[in-house]
Amino acid sequence: MEIDEVRTLIEAGIPGCEVRVEGEGCNFSVVVIGEAFEGLSPVKRQQRVLATVSEPLSTGALHAISMKVYTPAEWSRQAGSA
């Protein structure tokens, strides 16, 4: 898979989010920022992102994905502390 393919799948599955993707081949790392994660536990947030890439995960086109998921407010605090 390509970075753009991973980004497109996540953006389509969670409209209005910002997606940053790194990696190549079938291993990627993503940062997803969106209002959609407000009030959700970390596990529920990751499940929501994983649901967007379930098809390529099941076929092996995507082997591994690591993720960090933030609300916009959390991202602002994270970026401010860097």
N, C-alpha and C positions, 0 to 999 in steps of 0.2 A: 504494500500500500504506500501511497504518497502522503505527505503531510497535509496537503490540501484536501485529500479524500477524508482523512480522519476529522479535520476541522469541519468540513461540510456536513458530515454525518451528525456530529455533536450539535452544530448550530441549527440543523434542521429539526433535531429531536428536542432541543431546548431553545426555542426562539427567544431572541433578545439577549442572549449571553455573549460574552466575549471569550474567545477560545484561543489559547496559545499552545502550539504543538511543536515538540522537538522529537527527533528520532529519525529512523530510517528502516527500510525493510518491513519487518513485522513487529518491531518493538518501539513504542512511543511513550513519551511523557507529556502530559497535558496539564494546563492550568485553566480552569473554567471559572468565570466570574459572572454571577447573574443574580437578579432579584428572585428568581425561581427557587433559590436555595434558602431563602429567608424562613426561619422557623423549623428547618429540617435538621435532623441529627446528621453527624458525619457519615454514618452508614447509609442513610436514606439518600444523601447527596451523591455518594459514590454509586449507589444502585441506579439512580436516575441517569447518571452519565454512562454507566455500563450498558443500560438498556438501549442507548443510541448506537452502540457498536456491537450489539449482540450477534448480528448476522456475520460480520467478518471474523469475530472471535470463534463462532461455531464452525466456520469453514477453514480456519487456520490462516486466512489472509492477514489477520491480526493476531499475533501470538501473545503479546504482553503489552499492557498499558498501565502506567502508573499515573496517579492524578492527585492534584491538589484542587480543592473546590472551595470557593469563597463567595460571600455576598459582596456587593460593591463596598459596603462600609468596612467589612473585614479586609478587603483588598487594600483599601486606602490606608488602614492602620498598618498592614503588612508592608506596603510600599514605603510608608513613612518611617518605619523602623529599620529599613535596609540602608 
